[in-house]
Amino acid sequence: MAKHYEMNEKDIDEVIRYLKTVDPENATPEMAIAFLEQLQASVHLMSHENPELLDKIYQDLKKKRST
C-alpha cells in the first residue's frame, strides 16, 4: 500500500520560506497550507490525466539522485 503524504510543520515552514522570496505579502501559514494542498491535488490529477508526464518527472528525479 502506498504511503500517503501528511502535511507537517516543517513542510509548511519551508513553503513559507519559499513564498517570502517570491510573494512576501502572501507568505503566511494559511497560504503555505493552501499551496501544499494544491500541489498534492495537482500531482494526483496528473496521475490520472497525464501519467506519462508524472513518470517522466519521476525518472528525471531518479537520474538526478544517482549522479
Buried (B, 14 or more C-beta within 10 A) or exposed (E): EEEEEEEEEEBBEEBBEEBEEEEEEBBEEEBBBEBBEEEEEEEEEBEEEEEEEBEEEEEEEEEEEEE
